[in-house]
Amino acid sequence: MQKFVSLILFLPLSLIAAPTTFSKDVAPVLYQRCVTCHRPNNIAPMSLIDYKSARPWAKSIRESVLKRKMPPWFADPRFGHFSNDARLSEKEIELIKSWVDGGSPEGDPKDLPPVPNFADGWQIGKPDIVIDIGEDHKVLPGEDSYDHFIVETHFKEGKWIRAAEIKPGNRRVVHHVHVLLVQDDLGKMEVASTRNMPSLQQFLIKEAKLTRVRPDAPVVNDACDPNAPNLPFLHGFQEGGLAAFLPGRPPDLFPDGTAKWIPAGAKLEFVIHYAKIPGQVQTDRTSVGLYLAAEPPKIPLRRMDLRNFFFQIPAGAPSHEVKRCYTFEKDTLLLSFTPHMHYRGKDITYDLVHANGTRETLLAVPHYDFNWQLVYRLRDPVRVEKGATLVVSAHYDNSPNNRANPDPAKTIRWGDKSEEEMMTSWIEFLEPSPASIAQTGRR
């Protein structure tokens, strides 16, 4: 027995399991999965780009990945398959757990993979063209505001773009951004904000730089009801913008074979939500990077925006339902969904009711989080036949049990402020020819 123990004690080191280290094992996972957000001067509260920065957070990292709080991903795995599914694999989770349980050693720095290069802060590389808001804009403390900036592209000829990335000039104050193509006909500018929605104006109250629905405006919680009144934007859809920046949302990298068109002489409108902050006056110069397509697309990419402006959430309601529907007028390929609500947003589901009456759930987000407004990109485009209906069902928690709720005693309607609410979906889609639809996507 003593000889057996001695043999174990003097086994060669090569036969003893090597410890899990940051440099060799954990850094590759963090670089691939986390540092897009967890790097200096970015949205996350700490950097994980090197051992010195990551080590103090080791136990917190372990807890977050074991509970699947990080990376953020809220889609119910029972419905749909998504190309950008951010969930860590069991192997990746076990690596991080083993590293922390083993004392979080650094290991040999020579084992580190190349550190990801974010050129001048751009996530998808240096853009071909950069356009900013045209000024160093002052943001006042204690003020929640929506600001609009219209700038010239100075394009002598039209351009197809394969991607667009919005880069906030000051992440401390920029909550979210939409970049739109300005139309000569303002009636076509019914996207992203209420500034250019003439038909909606009679139902709105404007206070400084913010807009909200009047408390005496008609109430329509279920816009799918066939008897719902014909109010602005409860039927059909609004043409979506060029690009968006939202907390946790990646840049707009368009699917292969698609692109968006920016005509010659175009103007861009930046719609920027500046969040309420304490302290001193801040400045911001947000920009958008455009990445040119090598050739015209087979199918131009479009975005539909579905909204319900007329809901009303009762004070204290724990699970108030608001619905919006769209019946497709053409055969369509659906590519992605981005749901948008505020602090009371609880859950949201996208169901497709086919023309033959069968129903399927394309996406369910059972625990919506205002701090992480993700895009869910379908792994395979979903083929939708003319006459099918997309049903969007959202629930809001306006009760005291919702820790994020600003005031459960208030009845809530649509409004720009984060303390009010929205019910919005941004949905990327294609309208290809019937022949190409037959060869693409799934039913």
N, C-alpha and C positions, 0 to 999 in steps of 0.2 A: 504493500500500500504506500509506504514511504517513498519507494522508488518511483511509483506512478505519479505521486504528487510532484516529485522533483522533476520528472520529465515535463509535466505541464508548466512548471515554473520556468524551465529553461528552453521552452519552445522558441524557435526563431521568430523574431518580430514580424517577419513577412507573413507568418501564419496567424497572427493575431489581428482581428478586425481593426482597420484604421479608423480613427475618430472622424466624425463628420465635421468639416471645417467650412468657414465662410468662403475662403478663397477658392477652394476646389469644388464644393458641393452646393452651397447656398447662393453665392453670387450669380451663377448662371440662371437660377430660377428668378431671382430678383430682377436681373437685367432684362429678362424676357417678359416678365409678368407685372412688374411693379414700378420700375423707375421712370416710366413715362409720366407718372404723377409724382412719385417720390424722388425728386431731385431738387437741387437748390433753386429757389425763386419760382417754385411751381405750386400747384393747387394743394398738394399734400402738406401736412404739418411738419414733416421731417424728411430728410434725404436718406435713401438707402443705397447710395451710389458707391460707398466705401465702408470698410469695416469700422472705422472710428465713428462714423455717423450712425451706423446701424446697431452697433453693440449695445448702447444704452436702452434700446427698444426691444431687445431680444425676447423677453417674456411677453411683452405686449404683442409682438409679431406672432409668437406661438399661439397665444389665446385667440387672436383674430383669425388665423388660418384654420385652427381646429373648429371654431364656431362658424367658419365660412362667411365671416363678416368681410374679409378681404381675400382676394380682390373683390370689389363690389359687383354682384351679379344677382339679379332679383327675379329672373324668369323661372316659373314653375317647370321643373324638368319633365313633367308629364306631357307637356304640350310643346310641339315644335322643336326644330333643331336649328342652331344658330352658328354662323361661321365665326363670330367674335365672342363665343362663350368664354368668359373670363375665369371660370372655376378652375382651381388647381386640381391636378390629378392626385390620387391617393399617394402615389410615389413622391410627388413634390411636397405634399403635406407631411409625410413621414420624414423626409429629409430635414425639413425645418424643425420639426419636433425633436428629432435626434440631435440636431446641432444645439438647440437650447438645453435639452436635458443633459447633454455632455459638457456643459459649461460654456458654450458659445465661443469655441476657440477660433482664432483667426486663420491658422494654418500658414502655409508658405505663400507669401504674396506673389511669387512667381507662377502660382497656379491660377491666378485671376484671369478670366477671359478678358478680351478687349472691352473697355468701358464704352457703352453706347455713346455715339456722338450726336448731340442735338445741335445742329448748326445754327448758331445765333438764336437758340431757343426754339427753332422750328422742329416739330416732331417728325415730319415726313421728308426732311431734307430742305435744302435751299430752294425757295420758289423761283419760278421764271420771272414773275412780276409781283411787286409788292405795292399795295395802295393803302394809305392810312387815312385817318379822318380829317387831316388837313390842318390840325391845330393842336396845341398843348391845352387840352380842355381841363378847366378847374372843376373839381368835385367838392362840394361843400359838405362838411361833417354834419351828421344828424339829419340828412336829407336823402330820402329814397326817391330816385328820379329815373325817368326814361328820356333820353336825349337822342335827337336825330341829326345826322350829319350827311349831307349830300355832296358827293365829290365827283369830279370828272375822271374818266379813265384815260382820256386823250388817245383812245384807240383809233388809228387811221383805217383799220380793217377789223372785221369781226374775228373772234377767237373762240375755238372750242377748248374747254378746260376739262382735264381728267380728275382734278382734285382742287380743293380749296381749304385753306387752314386759316382760321382767325386767331390772331395772337394779341391778347390783351396787353395794353401798354403798362397797366398797373393792376396786378391781380388782386390787390387788397380791396379795390373798389369795384371792379368789373364783375358783375354776377353772371349776366349772359348777354349774348350779342346775336343779332341777325343781320346779314348782308343781303340786300335786295337789289334787283334791277329796277331802276326808275323808269316808269312808262310815261309817255307823253299824255296818255289818257289816264288821269288819276283814278278813274273808276276801276282800272285794272290793277291798281296798287293796293288791293284789299288783302294784304298779307302782313303777318307778324305783329302789327300794332294797329291801334285804332286811328292813327293820324289821317289815314287816307281811306276811310270807310264811310263815305257820305250817307249811305242808307242807314247806318247805325247811330248817327249823331243825335237824333231825337231821344234816344234811350240812354244817353251818356251824361255824366257830370265830369267836368274838367276842373281840376284843382292844381294850379301851377303846372308842373310837368307830368302829372299823373291823371289817369282816367279811370272811372268806374261806372258800372251800370246803376242807373237811378233806382232807388229803393221801391218806387212805385211802377217800375217797368213790368210788363207781363212776366209771369212765372211759367217756365216750361222745363221741368226736370227730365221728362221723357220725350226727347225730340224724335224718337222712333214711332211714337203714337201716330197712326194714320190721321187722326183728328187734330194733331198739333197745328197751331196757327202758322201762317206763312210769314214768319219773322226773319229778319236778316240773318243769313248764314246758318240757319237750322236745316237747310236742305242743300244738296249739291256739295261742292267743296271750293275752297279758295286755292288759287295757284300758289305754290310755296316759293320760298326764297332761294337764293343762290347758295348760301352756306349759313351754318349756325355754330355758336359756341355756347355750351351749357356745362355745368359742373359734372365732371366725369365723362362727358361725351367726347369721343375721339374726333379728329379732323374729318372733313367730308372727302373721303377717298372713294371715288365712284367705281362701280363694278367694271371689269374689263369689257371693252366693246361699247361702253356708253360714255357720254360726255354732256356737258351743258354749254349753251351758246351765249356769248356776250357780243352783242352787235357793235359795229363801228360807232364811235361817238357816244357810247353808252355812259350813263351816270350810275353810280352806286349809292344806295342809302344804307348807312350804318344805323341800326336801332340798338341802342346800348342801355341796358338796365344797370344803373349804378346803385349798389346796395348802400344802405344806411350804415355809416361808420362813425366812431367817436374820434376825437382828436383834432388834428389840424387839417387845413385845406390840402387836398391831394391833386395831382395832375395825372392825366391819362392821354395817351396817343395810340389808340388801338389801330391795328392794321389787319389786312387780309392778304395772304399769299396765294397766288394763282399758279397752277401747274398746267402747262399746255399739253394738249393731246397731240400725238404724232400725226393723226389723221382724223377726218370726220368720223363720228361714231356710226355703227350699224343702226343703233336706235338711240335717239336723244333721251336723256334721263329727265324725269319730272318729279315734282313733289306735290302731293295734295295735303292741304291743311284742313282738318276737321275740328270745328269748335262748337260749343254751346255757350252762348253769352247770357242765357236767360234762366239759368238755374237759381235756386234759392235754398241754402242750407240752414235748417232751423237751429236755433241755439241749443246746445247740449246734445244734438243728434249724434249717436255713436257710429252709424253706418248708413249715411244718406246716399241714395242712388241717383246718379245723373247719367243719361244715355244720349248717344248720338249715332245716327245710322247714315250709310251712303249706299245707294243702289247703283251698281256699275252700268254705265251706258254703252260701254265697249268691252270686248275681251281685253284682259289686262294681266300683267305680271306684277305681283307684289314683291318688293325687295326688302323693306325694312319698316320698323315702327319706332317712333320716339314719343312716349307719353310725357305730358307736361301738366303737373298740378303744383300746388303750393304746400304749405305746412300741414293742411288738413287732409291732403291726399292719402288715402288708405290702401286702395288696390285698384287695379284696372285690368280688363279682359277684352280681347279682340276675338270675336266669333264671326265666322263666315257662314251665312245661310245660302246654300246653293239654290239655283233656280228650281231644282226638283224638290226642295224642302229639306234636304239633309243639312246637318249643322256640324261644324267642326271648330274647335278652338285653335287659333293660330298662335296666340301668345296670352299668357296669364302672368301678371305681376302681383303676387299676393301681398307683398309688403313694399309698397312704394316709398321711396326716400327722396325728399326734395333736395338733399345734399348731393345726390348722385343720379343725375338725369341721363340715363343711358340710352343708347340706340341699340336696338335688337335687330341684327342683320340675318335674314333667313339664309340658311345654308344652301337651299335650293329655292329659286323663285316659285311662288305659288301662283298657279294659273287660275284665273277667275273669269268665269264666263259672264257675258252680258246678261243682266237680270239678277245676278247674285247680289246679296246685301251684306255689307260689313256692319256688324253691330259692336259698338264700343260702349262698355258698361264700366263706370267708375263709381267708387264709394269714397265718402269723406267722413272722417272722424272729427266732429266738432264738440266732443265731450271732454270733460276734465281728465279722462284717462289718457288722452293724447298729450304726452309731455311736450310736444312741439307746438301745441295749440296756443296761439297768441292770446285768445280770449274766448272761452267756451260759452260765455253769456251773450255773445253777439250772434245775430242772424247775418249770414254771409252771402254776398253776391259776387259776381265777377268784378275783378279790379286789377290794375297794374301792380299795386303794392303786394309784397310777399305776404303781408298780414291778411290780404283778401284772397280770392281764389280764382283759378282758371280751370277749364276743361278743354284741353287741346291735344291733338295728335298730329305729328308730322310723319307722313308716310311716303317713302320713295317708291316709284312705280315706273313701268314701261308700258307703252301701247304699241307693241309690234304688230306685224301683219299676221293674219290668221295662220298662215303656213309656218311662220317662225314660232308662233305660240305652240303649235302642235309638237314641235321638236324640243321645246325648252320647258324647264320647270316641272312641277308636279301638280297633281290634283288632290 
